[in-house]
């Protein structure tokens, strides 16, 4: 066999990956994927609702990193982002109930350059370069951005009122729904410690109805959050798991395909 011209070899070596796929785990209401962040391999929460990719301080310290911010490459699902700005923070509140310790969170700052397909059962994550993803059928929603997080329209309701607006779409958040506490609150007397409904707590209330992407779910777990930006709340993995999702970040679209 005659050797290929050097120029062809160089072209092949320089061609960027157009797509990648990885098996994930969906457990304890959270989706995790194997990835490498700043040279540190491990299982990372894949959360579109996190504005910034973050290393767990426990993992960073074990690797000899004492900084609270650094720059490094991120590799996930066969794709790479070079020179990402990374945070280092205590993530115990997000990882305490996971069967396998998480090394950190991969957020929207790293994912926003890709088309990201998420399936929860079986758990798979696919990343496509812009313009390379095949057709994906489902309900198409407009994606907007709020404080670095993608948002889409949804609604929640009880017997008395309906709250409709833009929710952060958080693929790895471990609460099905969170509502800004200036719009909703726990019914007085139903919880001895309402503070436990916040992200650093351990309880959830029940929400009669959640409407998203043309589908309605009943009796969802719900917590509270402090008002952040111009959103009314957050939809997490246990709601989103009822769909196959395509986050077409370059096109500003979210496509949701209900699963049987």
KOLVEX-26280 format. One record per atom (N, C-alpha, C, CB): x, y, z. Coordinates in steps of 0.05 Angstrom, whole numbers, padded with zeros to 5 digits, always signed. Glycine has a CB too. Layout:
BEGIN
XYZ
...
//
This chain:
BEGIN
+00017-00024+00000
+00000+00000+00000
+00018+00025+00000
-00020+00000+00025
+00013+00043-00018
+00029+00067-00020
+00021+00086+00003
+00026+00081-00047
+00040+00101+00015
+00034+00119+00037
+00017+00142+00028
+00059+00128+00050
+00000+00152+00046
-00016+00175+00041
+00002+00200+00041
-00039+00178+00061
-00004+00220+00025
+00011+00244+00025
+00009+00257+00053
+00001+00264+00004
+00031+00269+00061
+00032+00282+00088
+00010+00302+00091
+00059+00295+00092
+00004+00317+00071
-00017+00337+00073
-00044+00326+00080
-00019+00353+00048
-00050+00302+00069
-00075+00289+00076
-00076+00280+00105
-00080+00265+00057
-00053+00269+00114
-00052+00261+00142
-00055+00284+00161
-00025+00247+00148
-00043+00306+00154
-00045+00330+00171
-00074+00340+00172
-00027+00352+00161
-00088+00338+00148
-00116+00347+00147
-00133+00329+00165
-00126+00348+00118
-00129+00303+00163
-00145+00285+00179
-00140+00289+00208
-00138+00255+00171
-00115+00293+00216
-00108+00296+00244
-00120+00322+00256
-00079+00296+00248
-00123+00342+00238
-00133+00368+00248
-00163+00370+00248
-00121+00390+00231
-00177+00351+00235
-00206+00353+00233
-00219+00350+00261
-00217+00331+00214
-00236+00369+00268
-00249+00367+00295
-00271+00346+00295
-00261+00394+00302
-00276+00334+00318
-00298+00315+00321
-00324+00329+00316
-00297+00301+00348
-00342+00315+00302
-00368+00326+00296
-00390+00317+00315
-00376+00320+00268
-00385+00294+00329
-00405+00284+00347
-00392+00264+00366
-00428+00270+00331
-00405+00260+00389
-00395+00241+00408
-00418+00232+00426
-00373+00253+00426
-00415+00209+00439
-00437+00197+00455
-00425+00183+00479
-00454+00178+00438
-00439+00183+00501
-00430+00170+00525
-00454+00160+00541
-00412+00189+00542
-00450+00136+00553
-00471+00127+00572
-00469+00143+00597
-00467+00096+00577
-00492+00148+00609
-00493+00163+00634
-00508+00147+00655
-00507+00191+00630
-00510+00158+00679
-00526+00146+00701
-00546+00166+00710
-00507+00137+00724
-00571+00156+00713
-00592+00172+00724
-00601+00159+00750
-00617+00174+00704
-00593+00172+00772
-00598+00161+00798
-00600+00184+00818
-00576+00141+00807
-00616+00179+00839
-00621+00199+00860
-00629+00226+00847
-00595+00203+00877
-00645+00224+00826
-00655+00248+00813
-00634+00265+00798
-00668+00265+00833
-00611+00253+00792
-00589+00268+00780
-00577+00252+00758
-00568+00275+00801
-00568+00265+00737
-00554+00252+00714
-00525+00257+00716
-00566+00261+00687
-00508+00236+00715
-00479+00239+00716
-00467+00225+00692
-00468+00228+00742
-00444+00237+00683
-00429+00226+00660
-00400+00224+00667
-00434+00243+00635
-00385+00205+00656
-00356+00205+00658
-00345+00227+00641
-00344+00178+00650
-00326+00242+00652
-00314+00265+00638
-00287+00271+00650
-00332+00290+00639
-00272+00288+00637
-00246+00297+00647
-00247+00328+00647
-00222+00287+00629
-00242+00340+00670
-00243+00369+00673
-00216+00378+00684
-00267+00378+00691
-00202+00394+00670
-00175+00404+00678
-00157+00380+00685
-00178+00422+00703
-00159+00359+00670
-00142+00336+00674
-00152+00317+00695
-00115+00344+00680
-00174+00323+00708
-00185+00306+00730
-00208+00290+00720
-00193+00324+00754
-00204+00264+00718
-00225+00246+00709
-00244+00239+00732
-00214+00221+00697
-00269+00233+00726
-00288+00224+00746
-00316+00226+00735
-00286+00242+00771
-00335+00221+00752
-00364+00224+00745
-00372+00253+00752
-00381+00203+00760
-00384+00266+00732
-00393+00293+00735
-00423+00296+00730
-00377+00312+00715
-00436+00312+00747
-00464+00319+00742
-00465+00335+00716
-00476+00334+00766
-00482+00327+00697
-00486+00342+00673
-00511+00359+00677
-00489+00324+00648
-00507+00385+00681
-00530+00402+00689
-00531+00427+00672
-00528+00410+00718
-00550+00427+00653
-00553+00451+00636
-00562+00475+00653
-00574+00446+00615
-00573+00470+00677
-00582+00492+00694
-00561+00505+00711
-00603+00482+00712
-00536+00494+00709
-00513+00506+00723
-00499+00525+00703
-00493+00484+00733
-00496+00550+00711
-00484+00570+00693
-00454+00565+00688
-00488+00598+00704
-00441+00553+00708
-00412+00551+00706
-00403+00522+00714
-00398+00571+00724
-00384+00512+00698
-00373+00486+00704
-00355+00488+00729
-00356+00475+00680
-00358+00469+00747
-00346+00471+00774
-00334+00445+00782
-00366+00481+00794
-00310+00446+00793
-00297+00422+00806
-00306+00422+00835
-00267+00423+00803
-00312+00398+00845
-00317+00395+00874
-00291+00401+00889
-00329+00367+00880
-00292+00418+00909
-00268+00426+00923
-00254+00401+00936
-00274+00446+00945
-00269+00381+00945
-00257+00357+00956
-00240+00343+00935
-00279+00339+00967
-00251+00340+00911
-00236+00327+00890
-00212+00344+00881
-00254+00322+00865
-00215+00370+00880
-00193+00388+00872
-00170+00386+00892
-00203+00417+00869
-00177+00387+00918
-00156+00386+00938
-00141+00359+00937
-00169+00390+00966
-00156+00338+00932
-00143+00312+00929
-00123+00311+00906
-00163+00290+00926
-00128+00328+00886
-00110+00329+00863
-00089+00351+00866
-00126+00334+00838
-00088+00364+00889
-00068+00384+00894
-00075+00412+00884
-00043+00376+00883
-00101+00417+00879
-00110+00443+00870
-00121+00459+00893
-00131+00440+00847
-00109+00482+00899
-00119+00498+00921
-00133+00523+00912
-00096+00506+00939
-00133+00528+00886
-00146+00553+00876
-00177+00550+00876
-00137+00558+00847
-00190+00573+00875
-00219+00573+00873
-00229+00578+00845
-00231+00595+00892
-00210+00583+00827
-00216+00586+00799
-00191+00579+00783
-00225+00616+00792
-00196+00567+00759
-00173+00559+00742
-00183+00557+00714
-00161+00533+00752
-00165+00552+00695
-00171+00548+00667
-00162+00520+00659
-00158+00570+00649
-00179+00506+00645
-00172+00479+00637
-00190+00469+00615
-00173+00460+00660
-00182+00447+00603
-00198+00434+00582
-00219+00416+00594
-00180+00417+00563
-00242+00414+00580
-00263+00396+00589
-00269+00377+00566
-00289+00413+00596
-00269+00351+00573
-00274+00330+00553
-00298+00313+00563
-00249+00312+00549
-00319+00312+00547
-00343+00296+00554
-00355+00286+00528
-00363+00314+00570
-00364+00261+00528
-00378+00249+00505
-00361+00251+00480
-00405+00261+00501
-00335+00249+00482
-00318+00249+00458
-00313+00277+00447
-00330+00233+00438
-00324+00298+00459
-00320+00325+00450
-00303+00340+00470
-00347+00339+00446
-00290+00362+00461
-00272+00377+00479
-00277+00407+00476
-00243+00370+00473
-00275+00420+00499
-00275+00450+00500
-00248+00458+00512
-00299+00461+00517
-00233+00474+00498
-00206+00482+00506
-00207+00507+00523
-00188+00486+00482
-00191+00508+00543
-00187+00532+00559
-00212+00543+00572
-00175+00553+00542
-00229+00526+00583
-00253+00535+00596
-00247+00548+00623
-00273+00512+00600
-00261+00569+00630
-00259+00581+00657
-00275+00564+00677
-00269+00611+00657
-00261+00553+00697
-00273+00534+00716
-00273+00546+00744
-00258+00508+00715
-00294+00539+00759
-00295+00546+00787
-00288+00521+00804
-00323+00557+00795
-00280+00526+00829
-00276+00505+00848
-00293+00512+00873
-00245+00501+00856
-00310+00494+00881
-00329+00501+00903
-00337+00475+00917
-00353+00517+00893
-00347+00479+00941
-00358+00457+00957
-00386+00449+00945
-00361+00464+00987
-00388+00425+00935
-00413+00416+00922
-00427+00394+00938
-00406+00405+00894
-00421+00393+00964
-00434+00372+00981
-00464+00373+00979
-00425+00375+01009
-00476+00397+00977
-00505+00399+00977
-00516+00386+00952
-00513+00428+00979
-00500+00383+00931
-00510+00371+00906
-00503+00342+00904
-00498+00386+00883
-00484+00333+00919
-00473+00306+00915
-00477+00286+00938
-00444+00307+00909
-00488+00296+00961
-00488+00280+00985
-00504+00254+00982
-00499+00296+01008
-00525+00254+00965
-00542+00230+00963
-00535+00213+00939
-00571+00239+00962
-00513+00218+00925
-00506+00202+00901
-00492+00177+00910
-00489+00219+00882
-00498+00154+00898
-00484+00129+00905
-00455+00130+00899
-00497+00106+00891
-00447+00144+00878
-00419+00147+00870
-00412+00177+00873
-00414+00138+00841
-00390+00183+00887
-00383+00211+00891
-00379+00225+00864
-00358+00214+00908
-00389+00250+00862
-00386+00266+00837
-00362+00284+00840
-00411+00282+00832
-00346+00286+00818
-00322+00302+00818
-00329+00332+00813
-00303+00292+00797
-00353+00337+00804
-00360+00365+00798
-00385+00367+00781
-00337+00379+00784
-00389+00390+00769
-00413+00395+00752
-00403+00406+00726
-00432+00415+00767
-00413+00395+00704
-00409+00406+00677
-00433+00423+00670
-00404+00384+00656
-00429+00449+00666
-00452+00467+00663
-00456+00478+00635
-00448+00490+00681
-00474+00496+00633
-00482+00507+00607
-00460+00522+00593
-00506+00525+00610
-00441+00533+00608
-00419+00548+00596
-00403+00531+00577
-00401+00560+00617
-00399+00505+00584
-00385+00487+00567
-00402+00475+00545
-00373+00464+00584
-00428+00471+00551
-00446+00457+00533
-00458+00475+00511
-00468+00445+00548
-00458+00501+00515
-00473+00519+00498
-00463+00521+00469
-00473+00547+00510
-00440+00511+00463
-00430+00510+00436
-00440+00486+00420
-00401+00511+00435
-00454+00468+00433
-00462+00442+00421
-00492+00439+00419
-00450+00419+00436
-00500+00420+00403
-00527+00409+00405
-00525+00385+00424
-00539+00400+00376
-00540+00385+00445
-00538+00365+00466
-00564+00349+00468
-00531+00378+00494
-00562+00322+00462
-00585+00304+00465
-00582+00289+00492
-00586+00285+00441
-00604+00289+00507
-00605+00276+00533
-00628+00256+00533
-00607+00296+00556
-00622+00231+00539
-00642+00211+00543
-00637+00199+00571
-00641+00188+00521
-00658+00197+00587
-00654+00187+00614
-00658+00157+00617
-00674+00201+00633
-00673+00144+00599
-00677+00115+00601
-00679+00103+00573
-00702+00109+00619
-00659+00089+00564
-00633+00086+00577
-00618+00112+00577
-00616+00064+00562
-00600+00115+00596
-00587+00141+00600
-00564+00144+00580
-00576+00143+00629
-00567+00163+00562
-00547+00169+00541
-00545+00199+00537
-00553+00154+00515
-00521+00209+00532
-00517+00237+00525
-00501+00238+00499
-00501+00252+00548
-00511+00253+00480
-00498+00257+00455
-00492+00287+00451
-00515+00246+00431
-00468+00293+00441
-00461+00320+00434
-00455+00321+00405
-00437+00329+00451
-00466+00342+00392
-00462+00346+00363
-00450+00374+00359
-00488+00343+00347
-00432+00376+00340
-00423+00402+00331
-00447+00417+00318
-00399+00400+00312
-00447+00443+00319
-00469+00459+00308
-00473+00452+00279
-00463+00489+00311
-00498+00447+00271
-00505+00441+00244
-00501+00412+00236
-00489+00457+00226
-00492+00394+00254
-00487+00366+00247
-00507+00347+00258
-00459+00359+00258
-00525+00355+00275
-00544+00337+00287
-00566+00328+00268
-00557+00349+00312
-00574+00303+00268
-00595+00294+00250
-00622+00304+00260
-00596+00263+00249
-00642+00299+00244
-00669+00309+00251
-00678+00297+00278
-00689+00302+00228
-00693+00312+00293
-00703+00304+00319
-00731+00315+00322
-00684+00313+00343
-00751+00297+00324
-00779+00306+00325
-00788+00310+00353
-00797+00286+00310
-00805+00329+00357
-00816+00335+00383
-00828+00363+00385
-00796+00330+00405
-00836+00370+00409
-00847+00397+00414
-00823+00416+00415
-00863+00397+00441
-00824+00437+00399
-00802+00456+00397
-00809+00481+00414
-00797+00464+00368
-00790+00487+00433
-00793+00510+00450
-00770+00529+00446
-00794+00501+00480
-00775+00555+00449
-00754+00574+00447
-00737+00574+00473
-00766+00602+00442
-00711+00573+00469
-00692+00575+00491
-00684+00604+00494
-00668+00556+00488
-00684+00614+00519
-00673+00640+00525
-00652+00636+00547
-00695+00661+00534
-00637+00657+00553
-00616+00655+00573
-00621+00674+00596
-00588+00660+00560
-00616+00665+00620
-00619+00681+00643
-00597+00675+00663
-00647+00677+00657
-00579+00694+00668
-00556+00690+00685
-00540+00665+00677
-00565+00686+00714
-00537+00662+00650
-00520+00640+00640
-00534+00613+00640
-00496+00638+00656
-00560+00612+00645
-00575+00587+00646
-00597+00587+00624
-00587+00583+00674
-00602+00565+00610
-00623+00564+00590
-00651+00562+00603
-00619+00540+00572
-00670+00576+00592
-00697+00576+00603
-00717+00570+00581
-00703+00603+00616
-00740+00560+00589
-00762+00555+00571
-00789+00559+00586
-00761+00527+00558
-00810+00561+00571
-00837+00565+00583
-00847+00540+00596
-00856+00576+00562
-00860+00543+00619
-00873+00521+00633
-00893+00533+00652
-00853+00502+00647
-00909+00516+00665
-00928+00526+00684
-00932+00505+00707
-00956+00532+00671
-00939+00515+00730
-00946+00498+00753
-00971+00508+00765
-00923+00496+00774
-00986+00491+00778
-01012+00500+00789
-01020+00483+00813
-01034+00500+00768
-01037+00495+00830
-01050+00480+00851
-01080+00486+00848
-01039+00487+00880
-01096+00481+00869
-01124+00485+00867
-01132+00515+00865
-01138+00472+00890
-01113+00533+00873
-01120+00561+00876
-01108+00578+00854
-01110+00571+00902
-01085+00572+00843
-01072+00590+00824
-01053+00575+00806
-01057+00612+00838
-01047+00588+00784
-01027+00578+00765
-01004+00598+00762
-01041+00572+00737
-00980+00588+00762
-00956+00605+00758
-00944+00596+00731
-00935+00602+00781
-00943+00615+00712
-00933+00609+00686
-00910+00628+00679
-00955+00611+00664
-00890+00618+00666
-00867+00636+00659
-00843+00619+00650
-00860+00654+00682
-00821+00632+00652
-00796+00619+00643
-00783+00604+00667
-00776+00639+00630
-00776+00579+00662
-00763+00562+00682
-00735+00555+00672
-00780+00537+00688
-00716+00554+00690
-00690+00543+00683
-00693+00514+00677
-00669+00548+00706
-00683+00505+00654
-00684+00476+00647
-00658+00463+00655
-00690+00473+00616
-00659+00449+00677
-00635+00439+00691
-00634+00408+00689
-00635+00448+00720
-00619+00398+00670
-00618+00370+00664
-00608+00353+00687
-00601+00364+00640
-00593+00365+00706
-00581+00350+00728
-00590+00358+00755
-00552+00351+00726
-00610+00377+00757
-00619+00386+00783
-00634+00363+00797
-00637+00411+00781
-00630+00359+00823
-00641+00336+00836
-00668+00341+00849
-00622+00326+00857
-00681+00364+00844
-00708+00369+00852
-00725+00371+00827
-00711+00395+00869
-00748+00357+00826
-00765+00359+00802
-00772+00387+00794
-00790+00342+00806
-00780+00403+00814
-00788+00431+00810
-00779+00447+00834
-00819+00433+00806
-00769+00471+00828
-00765+00491+00848
-00779+00517+00839
-00735+00496+00854
-00791+00531+00859
-00804+00556+00853
-00791+00579+00869
-00834+00555+00859
-00789+00602+00857
-00779+00625+00871
-00797+00631+00895
-00777+00650+00852
-00785+00636+00918
-00802+00638+00942
-00817+00665+00944
-00784+00636+00966
-00813+00683+00925
-00830+00707+00924
-00856+00702+00909
-00815+00730+00912
-00858+00678+00897
-00882+00670+00882
-00897+00648+00895
-00875+00662+00854
-00883+00632+00911
-00896+00609+00924
-00884+00604+00951
-00892+00583+00907
-00899+00591+00969
-00889+00585+00995
-00904+00560+01005
-00893+00609+01015
-00892+00547+01025
-00904+00524+01036
-00929+00532+01052
-00885+00509+01055
-00949+00515+01051
-00974+00520+01066
-00967+00521+01096
-00996+00499+01060
-00974+00542+01110
-00967+00544+01139
-00977+00520+01154
-00979+00570+01151
-00960+00510+01171
-00967+00487+01189
-00962+00460+01177
-00995+00490+01196
-00956+00459+01151
-00952+00432+01138
-00923+00422+01142
-00959+00434+01109
-00904+00440+01147
-00876+00432+01151
-00866+00445+01176
-00859+00439+01126
-00853+00430+01193
-00842+00442+01217
-00818+00460+01211
-00833+00421+01237
-00804+00455+01189
-00780+00471+01182
-00781+00477+01152
-00754+00456+01190
-00795+00498+01144
-00797+00505+01115
-00770+00509+01102
-00814+00529+01112
-00749+00516+01117
-00723+00521+01106
-00712+00496+01092
-00704+00530+01127
-00722+00473+01100
-00713+00448+01088
-00722+00445+01059
-00723+00425+01105
-00740+00463+01050
-00748+00461+01022
-00728+00474+01003
-00775+00475+01019
-00708+00488+01013
-00689+00501+00996
-00667+00481+00988
-00676+00525+01011
-00650+00489+00968
-00630+00469+00957
-00612+00457+00978
-00613+00483+00937
-00606+00470+01000
-00589+00458+01020
-00605+00443+01041
-00573+00479+01034
-00631+00439+01037
-00648+00423+01054
-00652+00395+01043
-00675+00437+01058
-00669+00380+01056
-00672+00352+01048
-00702+00344+01043
-00661+00334+01070
-00720+00364+01044
-00748+00357+01040
-00759+00369+01015
-00764+00367+01064
-00781+00357+01005
-00796+00368+00983
-00826+00368+00990
-00791+00352+00957
-00840+00389+00981
-00869+00389+00983
-00881+00376+00959
-00879+00419+00987
-00907+00376+00956
-00920+00364+00933
-00934+00386+00917
-00939+00341+00941
-00931+00385+00891
-00943+00404+00873
-00963+00389+00856
-00922+00419+00856
-00989+00398+00856
-01009+00382+00842
-01005+00379+00812
-01036+00395+00846
-00994+00399+00798
-00993+00398+00769
-00970+00413+00758
-01019+00408+00757
-00956+00401+00738
-00935+00414+00723
-00940+00410+00694
-00907+00402+00731
-00939+00432+00678
-00944+00431+00649
-00919+00441+00635
-00968+00449+00642
-00909+00424+00616
-00885+00430+00602
-00885+00416+00575
-00859+00421+00618
-00879+00430+00554
-00876+00419+00527
-00901+00404+00518
-00852+00401+00525
-00924+00414+00525
-00949+00402+00516
-00959+00379+00533
-00947+00394+00489
-00944+00372+00554
-00952+00349+00571
-00957+00360+00600
-00929+00328+00571
-00973+00345+00614
-00979+00352+00642
-00974+00329+00661
-01009+00361+00644
-00959+00335+00682
-00953+00315+00702
-00967+00323+00728
-00923+00312+00707
-00973+00303+00744
-00988+00307+00769
-00971+00299+00793
-01014+00291+00769
-00975+00313+00815
-00963+00306+00841
-00933+00305+00840
-00974+00280+00851
-00921+00327+00832
-00892+00328+00830
-00879+00338+00856
-00883+00346+00806
-00856+00328+00862
-00841+00339+00885
-00832+00367+00878
-00817+00321+00892
-00833+00385+00898
-00826+00413+00893
-00813+00425+00917
-00852+00429+00886
-00793+00442+00912
-00779+00457+00932
-00780+00486+00926
-00751+00447+00935
-00766+00502+00942
-00764+00531+00938
-00736+00539+00931
-00773+00545+00964
-00733+00562+00920
-00707+00574+00914
-00708+00604+00918
-00698+00567+00885
-00686+00616+00923
-00686+00645+00925
-00689+00657+00897
-00660+00655+00938
-00703+00679+00894
-00707+00691+00867
-00679+00697+00855
-00724+00717+00869
-00676+00688+00830
-00651+00692+00815
-00658+00700+00787
-00633+00667+00816
-00650+00724+00779
-00655+00733+00751
-00684+00736+00746
-00643+00714+00732
-00692+00731+00721
-00719+00736+00712
-00733+00709+00706
-00720+00754+00687
-00732+00690+00725
-00745+00665+00722
-00764+00660+00746
-00725+00642+00720
-00784+00643+00741
-00803+00637+00763
-00795+00611+00778
-00831+00634+00752
-00777+00596+00766
-00769+00571+00779
-00750+00555+00762
-00794+00555+00786
-00750+00529+00768
-00731+00510+00756
-00745+00483+00752
-00705+00507+00773
-00740+00471+00729
-00749+00443+00724
-00724+00425+00724
-00764+00441+00697
-00725+00405+00741
-00702+00387+00744
-00706+00360+00730
-00697+00383+00773
-00687+00342+00736
-00685+00317+00721
-00710+00299+00724
-00661+00302+00731
-00722+00299+00747
-00745+00280+00750
-00769+00289+00734
-00753+00279+00779
-00771+00314+00726
-00792+00323+00707
-00782+00318+00678
-00800+00353+00711
-00758+00326+00673
-00747+00324+00646
-00743+00295+00637
-00721+00338+00644
-00741+00276+00656
-00737+00248+00649
-00761+00236+00634
-00731+00232+00674
-00784+00250+00634
-00807+00240+00619
-00805+00247+00589
-00832+00252+00630
-00782+00259+00581
-00778+00267+00553
-00750+00258+00544
-00781+00297+00550
-00747+00255+00518
-00720+00256+00506
-00717+00285+00497
-00718+00236+00481
-00694+00296+00504
-00690+00325+00500
-00667+00331+00481
-00684+00338+00527
-00671+00351+00465
-00650+00363+00449
-00646+00392+00456
-00655+00359+00418
-00623+00399+00468
-00616+00426+00472
-00600+00436+00448
-00600+00430+00499
-00614+00449+00430
-00600+00460+00406
-00591+00488+00414
-00618+00460+00380
-00570+00490+00429
-00560+00516+00439
-00553+00535+00416
-00536+00512+00457
-00539+00526+00395
-00532+00545+00374
-00557+00557+00360
-00515+00532+00353
-00579+00542+00358
-00603+00551+00345
-00623+00564+00365
-00617+00529+00331
-00618+00562+00391
-00636+00573+00411
-00662+00559+00413
-00641+00602+00404
-00661+00532+00410
-00685+00516+00411
-00682+00492+00430
-00693+00506+00383
-00704+00485+00444
-00705+00461+00460
-00727+00444+00447
-00711+00467+00490
-00720+00419+00440
-00740+00400+00429
-00744+00378+00449
-00730+00388+00402
-00770+00374+00457
-00777+00354+00477
-00795+00333+00464
-00791+00368+00501
-00787+00308+00466
-00801+00286+00455
-00811+00268+00478
-00783+00270+00434
-00837+00267+00483
-00847+00251+00506
-00839+00221+00502
-00877+00253+00509
-00832+00208+00524
-00827+00180+00523
-00852+00165+00531
-00802+00172+00541
-00855+00140+00522
-00880+00125+00529
-00882+00122+00559
-00880+00098+00516
//
